[in-house]
């Protein structure tokens, strides 16, 4: 079934409590299928998003296993991988309640995403970090005592900018 923008707009008011049940039933006949399709798309998107979010960090669960975790089924896998997937699902569900420019909400997301995985979940780091390739340090992050201020500056900047430039590249060599 293909769902048009007009169909979605026609169906949106039906999600509210109807005042006239007969009119509601007449108007809703074509919408329930559309709403089922949209619900399925949202679910598929959530599964793919969670899977991509955790696999980029080395999680070994497949999309099918992520689906099973989401459905509450038992999955045989490393406990850390299962914890990462459960945490990512919880973050996905909490996303709508967070503000995009809030350091408090960023730390709340971090707390939820890293729950049971690290000791300082939901707090700024308190030590230096970097990325090593073999015996060579390829990236050294800013000192820990600067992180809170740098994040505040970043959020302040994104609040006032109308159009944000796309990143030159993310992870790895530029194209």
C-alpha distance (Angstrom), angle and dihedral (degrees) to the residues before:
residue distance angle dihedral
X1 . . .
X2 3.80 . .
X3 3.78 113.2 .
X4 3.80 116.6 -154.0
X5 3.77 126.7 -153.1
X6 3.83 88.8 -113.7
X7 3.81 91.0 55.3
X8 3.79 90.7 50.7
X9 3.82 91.0 50.5
X10 3.80 91.2 47.5
X11 3.82 90.9 50.5
X12 3.80 98.3 44.6
X13 3.84 95.7 79.7
X14 3.79 89.6 50.9
X15 3.77 90.0 67.4
X16 3.81 87.8 70.3
X17 3.78 121.5 77.8
X18 3.84 109.1 -79.4
X19 3.81 119.6 -125.4
X20 3.81 94.1 -164.0
X21 3.84 108.8 42.9
X22 3.84 94.2 -169.4
X23 3.81 92.6 52.4
X24 3.79 89.2 43.9
X25 3.82 91.7 55.4
X26 3.83 93.1 47.1
X27 3.80 93.9 49.7
X28 3.79 96.6 40.4
X29 3.81 98.7 56.3
X30 3.82 94.3 97.4
X31 3.79 96.3 33.2
X32 3.78 102.2 66.0
X33 3.79 92.2 67.2
X34 3.79 90.0 48.5
X35 3.80 91.6 48.9
X36 3.83 90.3 50.1
X37 3.80 89.9 51.7
X38 3.82 91.5 49.2
X39 3.80 90.9 47.9
X40 3.81 90.4 51.7
X41 3.81 91.2 48.6
X42 3.81 91.2 50.8
X43 3.80 90.9 50.0
X44 3.81 92.9 48.4
X45 3.80 90.2 47.5
X46 3.80 91.4 50.6
X47 3.82 91.8 50.8
X48 3.81 92.9 48.7
X49 3.81 92.6 45.0
X50 3.80 93.3 50.0
X51 3.80 92.1 45.2
X52 3.82 92.9 49.0
X53 3.82 92.4 45.4
X54 3.78 94.3 54.8
X55 3.81 99.8 33.8
X56 3.80 92.3 57.0
X57 3.81 86.3 64.6
X58 3.80 93.8 49.5
X59 3.80 102.4 -89.3
X60 3.82 109.6 157.5
X61 3.82 100.5 -151.8
X62 3.81 117.4 117.1
X63 3.81 124.8 -134.8
X64 3.80 88.0 -102.4
X65 3.81 91.0 54.5
X66 3.82 91.4 47.2
X67 3.82 87.5 52.2
X68 3.80 90.2 51.4
X69 3.83 91.6 49.9
X70 3.81 89.7 49.5
X71 3.81 89.1 51.9
X72 3.81 91.6 50.5
X73 3.79 94.1 -111.9
X74 3.77 123.4 145.8
X75 3.79 113.9 -97.9
X76 3.79 125.0 -170.4
X77 3.79 105.2 -138.5
X78 3.81 140.8 114.3
X79 3.82 110.0 -59.7
X80 3.81 92.2 -126.6
X81 3.81 91.2 55.4
X82 3.81 91.2 49.2
X83 3.82 91.0 48.4
X84 3.83 91.0 50.7
X85 3.83 91.3 51.7
X86 3.83 93.8 46.5
X87 3.81 90.2 48.3
X88 3.82 92.0 48.7
X89 3.82 90.4 50.1
X90 3.81 89.8 51.0
X91 3.83 90.4 49.6
X92 3.78 91.6 49.3
X93 3.81 89.9 52.9
X94 3.82 92.5 48.0
X95 3.81 95.2 45.7
X96 3.81 96.7 95.7
X97 3.81 91.0 60.2
X98 3.81 95.7 56.1
X99 3.79 127.1 89.1
X100 3.82 114.8 -131.3
X101 3.83 95.3 -135.4
X102 3.80 98.8 43.1
X103 3.79 119.7 110.5
X104 3.80 87.9 -164.9
X105 3.81 90.4 57.1
X106 3.81 91.7 45.2
X107 3.79 89.2 55.0
X108 3.82 90.3 45.9
X109 3.80 89.1 53.6
X110 3.80 90.1 48.3
X111 3.80 90.9 49.2
X112 3.79 91.1 52.2
X113 3.82 95.5 42.2
X114 3.80 94.3 48.0
X115 3.83 97.9 36.7
X116 3.79 109.2 139.6
X117 3.80 92.2 5.1
X118 3.80 104.8 79.1
X119 3.79 133.8 17.9
X120 3.81 98.9 -126.1
X121 3.80 98.9 47.6
X122 3.80 111.5 160.6
X123 3.81 95.9 19.5
X124 3.77 133.3 95.9
X125 3.78 113.0 -97.9
X126 3.80 117.1 -96.4
X127 3.80 100.4 -157.5
X128 3.78 140.2 50.8
X129 3.79 120.6 -86.0
X130 3.76 136.1 -173.7
X131 3.77 144.3 162.4
X132 3.78 119.6 -105.4
X133 3.78 127.3 -162.9
X134 3.77 103.8 -162.6
X135 3.80 106.7 -50.1
X136 3.81 94.2 -21.2
X137 3.80 124.3 90.0
X138 3.81 105.6 -133.6
X139 3.81 97.2 -179.9
X140 3.78 133.2 18.0
X141 3.82 115.3 -164.6
X142 3.81 121.1 -139.7
X143 3.80 115.5 -82.8
X144 3.81 114.3 -79.8
X145 3.80 94.0 -115.8
X146 3.84 89.8 62.4
X147 3.83 98.7 49.6
X148 3.84 98.8 88.7
X149 3.81 92.8 49.0
X150 3.80 93.4 44.7
X151 3.80 91.6 50.5
X152 3.81 91.2 48.8
X153 3.81 89.5 50.8
X154 3.80 91.0 49.3
X155 3.81 92.7 50.4
X156 3.83 91.7 45.7
X157 3.80 89.4 52.0
X158 3.82 94.5 47.9
X159 3.82 90.3 49.6
X160 3.80 93.5 58.2
X161 3.82 99.4 37.6
X162 3.81 114.7 92.3
X163 3.81 94.7 -162.4
X164 3.77 121.6 26.0
X165 3.79 117.3 -150.4
X166 3.80 114.8 -118.9
X167 3.78 114.4 -110.7
X168 3.81 114.1 -94.6
X169 3.79 87.9 -127.8
X170 3.76 138.7 -27.5
X171 3.80 120.1 -133.2
X172 3.74 117.6 -20.3
X173 3.76 132.2 23.2
X174 3.79 121.5 -23.6
X175 3.80 116.2 -103.5
